[in-house]
Amino acid sequence: MRKSAADEKILSYNDVVLRRSDLGILNGPYFLNDRIIDFYFSYLPSCYPSEEILLVSPSIAFWIANCPDIESLKDFIEPLNLSSKKLVIFPVNNNDDVTETEGGNHWSLLVFEKNANIFMHHDSYGGLNAGHAKQLYRAIVGYMGIPDIASASIAKAIRSWYESKSELKDEDGLWFSRMNEQVNPPVVAKMRKEILGLVKSFMTMK
């Protein structure tokens, strides 16, 4: 069967393959998909190389959150060495159907910052992905290398965040209030253009 023009492969970057339809998503006011997020997460470490920072790919984060077998999950997570990381960023998707690839229509971020011993969920839709973030949190919190009492404090903090939708103070969450000030619609629109330009620049290098 002949593939449509939208399915045409335009770029292979590390393990990520982008299609022509992804350019359309970046050009318009559409929700980003997992391929675009995966591409950018794969690109960022080249800009900020650090063994202490881990950006988890969307497919891996989704699998962790929905893995039905505890032993398989353990074998999968341990090679990520989560306990050795100071900053871990997980994409969260609102896909409820584990049999559907590239499902859902909204992404948010679950962030773990080790120095503050805290998880934060950053959701531009004010908590739309709260349940999915909690599901992911429950799956990975035991692998973060933090004491049980700290886990309880983290659970309290993340629950408070979800329920109040309020900002943590700088001394509690370090960058959180600053992030909320700096991430706004014009900044998001500009980043779309930057990612689109980045994809096109890599395309010319093929």
C-alpha positions in Angstrom: 0.0 0.0 0.0 1.4 3.4 -1.0 2.0 5.7 1.9 0.5 9.2 1.9 2.7 12.3 1.6 2.0 13.0 5.2 3.7 9.7 6.2 6.9 10.5 4.2 10.0 10.3 6.4 11.7 13.7 6.4 14.3 13.2 9.2 16.0 10.5 11.2 17.7 12.0 14.3 19.3 9.6 16.8 16.5 7.0 17.2 13.7 9.4 16.3 12.0 9.5 12.9 10.0 12.6 11.9 7.3 12.6 9.2 6.1 15.3 6.9 2.9 15.6 8.9 5.1 16.8 11.9 6.0 19.9 9.9 2.4 20.7 9.6 1.9 20.4 13.4 4.8 22.8 14.1 3.5 25.2 11.5 0.0 25.4 13.0 -1.7 25.8 16.4 -1.9 22.0 16.9 -1.1 19.8 19.8 2.5 18.5 19.7 2.8 14.7 19.2 5.2 12.3 20.8 7.6 12.3 17.8 8.2 16.0 18.1 8.7 15.9 21.8 10.9 12.8 21.4 13.0 14.7 18.9 13.5 17.7 21.1 14.2 15.6 24.2 16.8 13.8 22.1 18.3 17.1 20.9 18.5 19.0 24.2 21.3 16.9 25.8 23.6 18.1 23.0 23.0 21.6 24.2 23.2 20.9 27.9 25.3 17.7 28.3 25.1 16.4 31.8 25.1 12.9 33.4 22.9 14.3 36.2 20.0 15.2 34.0 17.7 12.7 32.3 15.0 13.6 29.8 12.8 10.5 29.5 11.3 9.8 26.0 7.5 10.0 25.7 7.2 6.3 24.8 9.3 5.1 27.7 7.4 7.4 30.2 4.1 6.1 28.9 5.2 2.5 29.2 6.4 3.0 32.7 3.1 4.6 33.8 1.1 1.7 32.2 3.2 -1.4 32.7 1.0 -4.0 34.4 3.9 -6.2 35.6 6.0 -5.0 38.5 8.9 -7.3 37.8 9.1 -6.2 34.1 8.9 -2.6 35.3 11.8 -3.0 37.7 14.0 -4.6 35.0 13.1 -1.8 32.6 13.6 1.1 35.0 16.8 0.1 36.8 19.1 0.7 33.7 17.9 4.3 33.7 19.8 4.9 37.0 17.1 7.3 38.2 18.6 7.4 41.7 21.8 9.0 40.3 20.1 11.8 38.6 19.6 15.3 40.1 16.9 16.3 37.5 14.5 13.9 35.7 11.8 15.1 33.3 9.0 12.8 32.3 6.5 13.8 29.6 2.9 12.9 30.6 0.2 12.1 28.1 -3.6 11.9 28.6 -3.9 8.7 26.5 -6.2 6.2 28.3 -5.9 3.5 25.7 -2.7 1.6 26.0 -3.4 -0.3 22.8 -3.4 3.0 20.8 0.0 4.4 19.8 0.3 8.2 19.6 -3.0 8.5 21.4 -4.1 11.4 23.6 -4.1 15.1 22.8 -2.3 16.8 25.6 1.2 16.7 27.1 2.5 17.9 30.4 5.7 17.4 32.4 6.4 15.6 35.6 9.7 16.8 37.0 11.8 15.4 39.9 14.4 17.7 41.4 16.6 15.8 43.8 18.1 18.7 45.8 14.6 19.8 46.8 13.4 16.2 47.0 10.3 17.1 45.2 8.1 16.2 42.2 6.3 18.9 40.3 3.7 18.5 37.6 3.7 21.3 35.1 0.4 21.3 33.1 -0.6 24.2 30.9 -4.2 23.1 31.1 -4.5 23.5 34.8 -4.5 19.9 35.9 -6.0 18.1 32.9 -3.3 15.4 33.2 -3.3 15.2 37.0 -4.5 11.6 37.1 -2.0 10.4 34.5 0.8 12.2 36.3 -0.1 10.6 39.6 -0.1 7.2 37.9 3.4 7.8 36.6 4.5 9.2 39.9 3.4 6.1 41.8 5.2 3.9 39.3 8.6 5.6 39.6 8.8 7.2 43.1 10.3 4.0 44.6 13.2 4.1 42.1 14.3 7.7 42.8 16.7 6.9 45.6 15.0 8.9 48.3 14.1 7.8 51.9 10.6 6.6 52.6 9.9 9.7 54.8 11.0 11.9 51.9 8.6 10.0 49.6 5.8 10.8 52.0 6.7 14.5 51.9 6.8 14.4 48.1 3.4 12.8 47.9 2.0 15.5 50.2 3.6 18.3 48.1 2.4 16.9 44.8 -1.1 16.3 46.1 -1.2 19.9 47.4 -0.1 21.1 44.0 -2.8 19.3 42.2 -5.5 20.3 44.5 -4.6 24.0 45.0 -3.0 24.6 41.6 -0.9 27.2 43.4 2.8 28.0 43.0 5.4 26.7 45.4 7.7 29.3 46.9 11.2 29.6 45.5 12.8 28.2 48.6 10.6 25.1 48.2 10.7 24.5 44.5 13.6 26.6 43.3 12.7 27.4 39.7 8.9 26.9 39.7 7.6 30.4 40.1 10.2 31.7 37.7 9.2 29.1 35.1 5.5 30.2 35.4 6.6 33.8 34.7 8.8 32.9 31.7 6.6 30.4 30.0 3.7 32.2 28.3 1.9 32.0 24.9 4.3 34.2 23.0 7.3 32.2 24.3 5.5 28.9 23.3 4.8 30.2 19.8 8.4 31.3 19.4 9.7 27.8 20.5 7.4 26.2 17.9 9.2 28.2 15.3 12.6 27.4 16.8 11.9 23.6 16.7 10.6 23.9 13.2 13.8 25.7 12.1 15.9 23.1 13.9 14.1 20.3 12.1 14.6 22.0 8.7 18.3 22.7 9.4 18.9 19.0 10.1 17.0 18.1 7.0 19.4 20.2 4.9 22.3 18.3 6.5 21.0 14.9 5.3 
